[in-house]
Amino acid sequence: MPQALAALKGCWKGRGDVMEKPASVTINARPLLHDAMFALDAESTAVANHRDRYAAHLIFGGAGTQAEASIDAITGFWADSFGGTATGRKRRKRGGRVRHQISV
């Protein structure tokens, strides 16, 4: 996995606005499968109504491990508590250009 994903490892907590409502958010991010994949779980709750919740699960997979310097492609999957899903792929081309492809 690229260092940008590896840097997210850990548990993050914060407050902000979600859909114009004050909310608390917790993000847990961790490597999987000997660093071949990376998972990110996000949960938010409206401050005024603890029954107003949202959760999302994201998984990223690459063509190598964190220790490897060159990763040609990253594929991701996202699903949330509203029933949404998406897959995406990022591929680095020659010359440093990046191509993104997302399917919802």
Z-matrix of the N, CA and C atoms (Angstrom, degrees):
N
C 1 1.452
C 2 1.518 1 110.24
N 3 1.292 2 116.79 1 145.20
C 4 1.469 3 120.39 2 177.71
C 5 1.530 4 111.59 3 -64.03
N 6 1.312 5 116.28 4 154.27
C 7 1.462 6 121.58 5 -179.02
C 8 1.526 7 112.14 6 -60.51
N 9 1.324 8 118.52 7 -30.10
C 10 1.468 9 120.67 8 178.95
C 11 1.527 10 111.21 9 -60.27
N 12 1.327 11 117.52 10 -37.74
C 13 1.462 12 120.31 11 175.93
C 14 1.521 13 110.91 12 -76.01
N 15 1.304 14 117.25 13 -42.47
C 16 1.466 15 120.92 14 -179.63
C 17 1.525 16 111.23 15 -59.30
N 18 1.331 17 117.45 16 -32.08
C 19 1.467 18 121.52 17 -179.66
C 20 1.525 19 112.08 18 -67.06
N 21 1.321 20 118.48 19 -17.90
C 22 1.463 21 121.85 20 179.26
C 23 1.525 22 113.13 21 -81.87
N 24 1.316 23 117.58 22 -8.25
C 25 1.467 24 121.36 23 -176.81
C 26 1.518 25 110.74 24 -53.84
N 27 1.321 26 116.27 25 131.14
C 28 1.458 27 121.69 26 176.75
C 29 1.516 28 111.53 27 131.73
N 30 1.328 29 114.53 28 -170.00
C 31 1.457 30 122.09 29 179.34
C 32 1.523 31 108.14 30 -114.38
N 33 1.314 32 116.67 31 127.02
C 34 1.459 33 123.03 32 -177.05
C 35 1.526 34 108.81 33 -120.83
N 36 1.323 35 116.65 34 134.69
C 37 1.468 36 121.32 35 177.72
C 38 1.514 37 109.04 36 -129.25
N 39 1.329 38 115.74 37 145.61
C 40 1.453 39 119.23 38 179.56
C 41 1.513 40 111.70 39 -165.65
N 42 1.323 41 114.93 40 178.21
C 43 1.456 42 122.57 41 176.67
C 44 1.515 43 108.67 42 -131.37
N 45 1.305 44 115.89 43 149.57
C 46 1.452 45 121.31 44 178.60
C 47 1.509 46 108.96 45 -173.64
N 48 1.295 47 117.07 46 -161.94
C 49 1.457 48 122.37 47 178.27
C 50 1.516 49 109.59 48 -111.70
N 51 1.325 50 115.59 49 133.07
C 52 1.457 51 123.01 50 174.86
C 53 1.521 52 106.53 51 -123.91
N 54 1.316 53 116.25 52 119.55
C 55 1.467 54 121.73 53 -177.97
C 56 1.536 55 109.95 54 53.36
N 57 1.329 56 114.90 55 44.23
C 58 1.467 57 124.02 56 176.85
C 59 1.518 58 113.72 57 64.78
N 60 1.346 59 118.04 58 23.70
C 61 1.467 60 122.64 59 176.82
C 62 1.520 61 108.52 60 -126.21
N 63 1.347 62 117.67 61 135.55
C 64 1.463 63 119.45 62 175.35
C 65 1.533 64 110.27 63 -59.37
N 66 1.333 65 115.91 64 134.61
C 67 1.461 66 120.65 65 -176.92
C 68 1.519 67 110.17 66 -145.59
N 69 1.328 68 115.44 67 154.98
C 70 1.464 69 121.24 68 170.63
C 71 1.524 70 107.02 69 -104.28
N 72 1.332 71 115.55 70 147.60
C 73 1.461 72 120.17 71 -178.50
C 74 1.523 73 109.57 72 -134.67
N 75 1.311 74 115.86 73 142.00
C 76 1.460 75 123.15 74 174.90
C 77 1.520 76 107.70 75 -127.42
N 78 1.326 77 115.97 76 131.76
C 79 1.466 78 121.60 77 177.98
C 80 1.522 79 108.35 78 -124.68
N 81 1.311 80 116.71 79 125.94
C 82 1.461 81 123.11 80 174.22
C 83 1.521 82 107.72 81 -113.05
N 84 1.325 83 116.08 82 123.47
C 85 1.465 84 121.13 83 -177.60
C 86 1.520 85 109.23 84 -127.46
N 87 1.338 86 116.11 85 134.52
C 88 1.466 87 119.52 86 -175.62
C 89 1.529 88 111.41 87 -155.58
N 90 1.331 89 115.96 88 148.75
C 91 1.464 90 119.91 89 174.10
C 92 1.529 91 110.06 90 -75.43
N 93 1.316 92 115.56 91 153.21
C 94 1.463 93 123.31 92 177.96
C 95 1.518 94 109.67 93 -129.57
N 96 1.308 95 116.78 94 160.33
C 97 1.463 96 123.51 95 170.93
C 98 1.521 97 112.66 96 49.84
N 99 1.326 98 116.19 97 53.81
C 100 1.469 99 122.10 98 178.94
C 101 1.523 100 111.79 99 55.05
N 102 1.333 101 115.72 100 45.45
C 103 1.471 102 124.08 101 177.07
C 104 1.521 103 114.67 102 70.40
N 105 1.323 104 118.77 103 11.50
C 106 1.462 105 120.44 104 176.92
C 107 1.530 106 111.41 105 -79.90
N 108 1.342 107 116.41 106 -22.39
C 109 1.463 108 121.36 107 178.59
C 110 1.523 109 109.04 108 -135.61
N 111 1.342 110 115.59 109 166.92
C 112 1.452 111 121.61 110 -178.99
C 113 1.522 112 108.30 111 -141.57
N 114 1.347 113 117.35 112 133.19
C 115 1.464 114 122.15 113 -179.72
C 116 1.522 115 110.02 114 -114.74
N 117 1.320 116 115.66 115 143.65
C 118 1.457 117 121.99 116 176.92
C 119 1.528 118 107.11 117 -135.53
N 120 1.337 119 116.05 118 122.57
C 121 1.458 120 122.15 119 177.65
C 122 1.522 121 108.53 120 -114.87
N 123 1.320 122 116.80 121 127.58
C 124 1.462 123 122.27 122 -179.98
C 125 1.521 124 109.33 123 -121.14
N 126 1.324 125 116.13 124 136.07
C 127 1.458 126 121.84 125 176.04
C 128 1.510 127 108.19 126 -134.91
N 129 1.336 128 116.62 127 135.48
C 130 1.453 129 120.07 128 175.43
C 131 1.520 130 109.04 129 -132.56
N 132 1.341 131 114.59 130 151.47
C 133 1.455 132 122.50 131 179.56
C 134 1.513 133 108.35 132 -137.48
N 135 1.335 134 117.13 133 133.64
C 136 1.459 135 120.90 134 176.05
C 137 1.523 136 108.76 135 -65.64
N 138 1.327 137 117.51 136 135.02
C 139 1.467 138 122.09 137 -178.41
C 140 1.524 139 110.97 138 -61.88
N 141 1.328 140 117.97 139 -40.68
C 142 1.462 141 121.73 140 -175.67
C 143 1.529 142 113.85 141 -79.41
N 144 1.336 143 117.72 142 -18.15
C 145 1.459 144 121.06 143 -176.13
C 146 1.524 145 108.92 144 -146.84
N 147 1.325 146 117.17 145 100.91
C 148 1.462 147 121.19 146 -176.63
C 149 1.528 148 113.52 147 -68.45
N 150 1.327 149 117.21 148 -7.45
C 151 1.462 150 120.01 149 175.20
C 152 1.528 151 110.97 150 -87.22
N 153 1.325 152 117.16 151 -10.88
C 154 1.467 153 123.15 152 178.25
C 155 1.528 154 107.35 153 -89.45
N 156 1.344 155 115.66 154 91.17
C 157 1.467 156 121.06 155 -172.24
C 158 1.518 157 111.27 156 -124.03
N 159 1.327 158 114.38 157 161.12
C 160 1.461 159 122.76 158 176.93
C 161 1.523 160 107.75 159 -146.35
N 162 1.319 161 116.77 160 144.24
C 163 1.463 162 121.44 161 176.07
C 164 1.519 163 109.39 162 -143.74
N 165 1.328 164 115.66 163 146.35
C 166 1.464 165 121.34 164 177.56
C 167 1.521 166 108.74 165 -140.21
N 168 1.327 167 115.85 166 148.68
C 169 1.465 168 122.95 167 178.11
C 170 1.524 169 107.52 168 -128.20
N 171 1.318 170 115.93 169 125.04
C 172 1.463 171 121.70 170 179.45
C 173 1.516 172 109.03 171 -122.38
N 174 1.314 173 116.45 172 138.65
C 175 1.464 174 122.25 173 175.94
C 176 1.524 175 107.68 174 -127.78
N 177 1.329 176 116.18 175 134.04
C 178 1.460 177 122.20 176 178.09
C 179 1.521 178 108.64 177 -121.33
N 180 1.313 179 117.63 178 138.18
C 181 1.456 180 122.66 179 176.07
C 182 1.510 181 109.41 180 -129.84
N 183 1.307 182 116.00 181 143.45
C 184 1.458 183 120.28 182 -179.13
C 185 1.506 184 111.54 183 -123.63
N 186 1.309 185 114.60 184 -174.15
C 187 1.453 186 121.05 185 -179.20
C 188 1.524 187 111.41 186 -94.82
N 189 1.325 188 117.68 187 11.71
C 190 1.457 189 120.58 188 -179.34
C 191 1.517 190 110.28 189 -169.65
N 192 1.325 191 117.15 190 -166.27
C 193 1.457 192 122.14 191 -179.10
C 194 1.520 193 110.37 192 -106.15
N 195 1.344 194 116.72 193 173.41
C 196 1.460 195 121.33 194 179.42
C 197 1.515 196 112.00 195 -58.71
N 198 1.294 197 117.26 196 -31.18
C 199 1.463 198 120.95 197 -176.75
C 200 1.529 199 112.55 198 -72.76
N 201 1.323 200 116.74 199 -19.42
C 202 1.455 201 119.63 200 -178.30
C 203 1.521 202 110.33 201 -84.83
N 204 1.307 203 117.11 202 134.95
C 205 1.466 204 121.87 203 -173.60
C 206 1.517 205 113.16 204 -76.57
N 207 1.322 206 118.84 205 -31.69
C 208 1.457 207 120.96 206 -173.25
C 209 1.526 208 110.60 207 -112.00
N 210 1.312 209 116.28 208 117.88
C 211 1.457 210 121.95 209 175.49
C 212 1.522 211 106.76 210 -117.88
N 213 1.311 212 117.49 211 121.67
C 214 1.460 213 121.17 212 -177.79
C 215 1.527 214 112.99 213 -84.17
N 216 1.336 215 118.80 214 -29.84
C 217 1.454 216 120.21 215 -175.52
C 218 1.521 217 110.75 216 -148.59
N 219 1.317 218 115.17 217 147.40
C 220 1.461 219 122.33 218 172.39
C 221 1.518 220 106.42 219 -127.75
N 222 1.327 221 116.60 220 131.96
C 223 1.453 222 122.00 221 175.30
C 224 1.522 223 107.63 222 -115.86
N 225 1.335 224 116.88 223 138.46
C 226 1.449 225 120.47 224 -178.69
C 227 1.519 226 112.05 225 -130.61
N 228 1.326 227 115.77 226 153.97
C 229 1.450 228 122.80 227 174.92
C 230 1.507 229 107.89 228 -132.08
N 231 1.334 230 117.19 229 135.86
C 232 1.447 231 122.79 230 -179.34
C 233 1.520 232 109.10 231 -130.65
N 234 1.327 233 116.98 232 137.03
C 235 1.461 234 122.85 233 173.73
C 236 1.523 235 107.44 234 -141.94
N 237 1.350 236 116.18 235 148.45
C 238 1.463 237 117.87 236 -179.98
C 239 1.525 238 111.86 237 -136.25
N 240 1.338 239 114.62 238 173.08
C 241 1.456 240 121.19 239 -175.44
C 242 1.525 241 112.93 240 -71.95
N 243 1.312 242 118.68 241 -10.23
C 244 1.459 243 121.94 242 175.03
C 245 1.531 244 110.79 243 -86.61
N 246 1.317 245 117.55 244 -5.18
C 247 1.456 246 121.63 245 179.83
C 248 1.519 247 114.06 246 97.46
N 249 1.325 248 117.30 247 5.02
C 250 1.460 249 120.83 248 179.96
C 251 1.513 250 111.76 249 -79.35
N 252 1.321 251 116.18 250 147.10
C 253 1.461 252 121.98 251 174.56
C 254 1.522 253 109.01 252 -142.33
N 255 1.299 254 115.94 253 154.71
C 256 1.466 255 121.29 254 175.18
C 257 1.522 256 108.59 255 -159.47
N 258 1.312 257 115.50 256 150.38
C 259 1.456 258 121.23 257 171.20
C 260 1.518 259 107.43 258 -122.91
N 261 1.302 260 116.46 259 150.89
C 262 1.458 261 120.02 260 -179.83
C 263 1.511 262 110.61 261 -147.00
N 264 1.316 263 115.58 262 159.36
C 265 1.460 264 121.39 263 179.05
C 266 1.522 265 108.42 264 -142.38
N 267 1.299 266 115.42 265 134.36
C 268 1.462 267 121.80 266 177.09
C 269 1.520 268 106.75 267 -120.78
N 270 1.306 269 116.11 268 125.80
C 271 1.464 270 120.26 269 -179.56
C 272 1.516 271 108.82 270 -128.78
N 273 1.332 272 114.88 271 129.19
C 274 1.463 273 120.21 272 177.05
C 275 1.522 274 108.36 273 -86.10
N 276 1.321 275 116.26 274 129.68
C 277 1.461 276 121.03 275 178.23
C 278 1.525 277 109.25 276 -102.90
N 279 1.308 278 116.06 277 171.58
C 280 1.470 279 120.74 278 175.93
C 281 1.515 280 109.88 279 -57.17
N 282 1.311 281 116.57 280 146.33
C 283 1.452 282 121.19 281 -179.53
C 284 1.522 283 112.73 282 84.22
N 285 1.343 284 117.87 283 4.62
C 286 1.460 285 121.31 284 176.66
C 287 1.509 286 115.13 285 84.14
N 288 1.332 287 118.74 286 -2.49
C 289 1.459 288 120.12 287 179.11
C 290 1.521 289 109.81 288 -68.96
N 291 1.332 290 116.21 289 150.74
C 292 1.463 291 121.69 290 -179.80
C 293 1.515 292 109.15 291 -120.45
N 294 1.324 293 115.89 292 135.59
C 295 1.459 294 121.82 293 176.04
C 296 1.522 295 108.39 294 -111.22
N 297 1.330 296 117.09 295 130.87
C 298 1.464 297 122.33 296 178.41
C 299 1.524 298 108.48 297 -111.36
N 300 1.308 299 115.96 298 144.38
C 301 1.462 300 121.43 299 175.61
C 302 1.516 301 106.84 300 -141.35
N 303 1.339 302 117.36 301 122.02
C 304 1.469 303 121.89 302 -178.29
C 305 1.515 304 109.16 303 -125.74
N 306 1.343 305 116.66 304 136.87
C 307 1.460 306 122.68 305 175.85
C 308 1.521 307 107.68 306 -122.71
N 309 1.317 308 116.35 307 129.38
C 310 1.470 309 120.93 308 179.48
C 311 1.502 310 109.09 309 -111.24
